[in-house]
Amino acid sequence: MAAELEERIRLAYEARASMHADPGLEAYRLFHGYGEGGPGLLIDRYGDVVLIENRGAEARDVAIASRVLQRLDEFSCIVLKERGQDPRALLGTLPSERTVVRENGLSYWVETWAPRNPGLYLDARPARDWLQSNSHGRRVLNLYSYAGSLGVASIAGGARSVIHVDTQKRALARCQENHRLNDQRTDARDLERVDAVKMLRKAATSGRRFSGIIVDPPPPGVGAGDVATPISLAPYLANVAEPGAWILCFFHHDPRSWDELEAVMGNSLDRPYEPIWRGRSGPDFPESTAERDLRLSALLLP
Ligand SMILES: C[S@@+](CC[C@H](N)C(=O)[O-])C[C@H]1O[C@@H](n2cnc3c(N)ncnc32)[C@H](O)[C@@H]1O
């Protein structure tokens, strides 16, 4: 069994050879246990720091993973995160300073010691790439912004403005820090600390309109209260989307087919729409079940 896991991690590492060789890509998943034969084990690289996230694997498997990784590459630190415990270093010293990682020409702050996400969702990389190519001249609304990487990508793609909406003060501060890191001008008025639905309701009545809307609510099971989805928000989104706007939807853990998700989304918008793009997480997130996959859909509202 130990030999099997070792081999799977080694194969996963080799399958990402083009990512290791890309000097412009410093953060990606090294081993996606769900799809690569190590359930409960997720391994991410942020520069020369590796994060092992244990979501139910045996302690022995974590030790194997750490050992194989040290043989495969020269990492300065391997951090282990386990539910209910403080992150700890299996190799090197737990970083205490935030660091910067590069992706597709942009830089992002990451806190690799943080108990939760370090500041950059690696599965959203294809969305950031899409935004860099499809934001030109748009007024973008980034709902559930977290640290703002999607807005940074939009501005890099020529967006005229980006408004970030999040309930967490710290998340909005990180948006500002990430914009600054990329020499993008920011204004405190572009950061709105408010519930997304409240913001959308108010924007509808006050006549605010957007030509690009990003909808990435927390996946089911994360946080308290009712879970918003792009579909549940659709009636509000339709009110603030100007003609020609796109809506970039993040569908997390939804058993419905892609066609069905887009059709239900379109019906809930109650406006003509045209699907213009579909995306998934990158090849570093091979999934064994379609419904666990993140699915990204961009819909154009003519
Ligand atoms: C999954 S993260 C979004 C990730 C982000 N789009 C990215 O790519 O980095 C979810 C974010 O939604 C925020 N959030 C949760 N409930 C919210 C609400 N009701 N209104 C606005 N933001 C909310 C959380 O604070 C968190 O930062």
The ligand as an ORCA input file, in Angstrom:
! r2SCAN-3c Opt
* xyz 0 1
  C     -14.869     30.742     -1.927
  S     -14.442     32.356     -1.385
  C     -14.447     33.180     -2.918
  C     -13.160     32.975     -3.659
  C     -12.813     34.077     -4.630
  N     -13.837     34.266     -5.628
  C     -11.469     33.800     -5.283
  O     -11.440     33.278     -6.409
  O     -10.455     34.057     -4.622
  C     -15.908     32.918     -0.624
  C     -15.855     34.348     -0.066
  O     -17.222     34.740      0.137
  C     -17.286     35.583      1.257
  N     -18.694     35.578      1.694
  C     -19.353     34.596      2.378
  N     -20.651     34.928      2.514
  C     -20.824     36.135      1.914
  C     -21.948     36.971      1.690
  N     -23.153     36.638      2.159
  N     -21.783     38.117      0.990
  C     -20.551     38.466      0.522
  N     -19.451     37.702      0.703
  C     -19.573     36.556      1.380
  C     -16.301     34.986      2.227
  O     -15.895     35.950      3.172
  C     -15.178     34.531      1.286
  O     -14.177     35.523      1.195
*
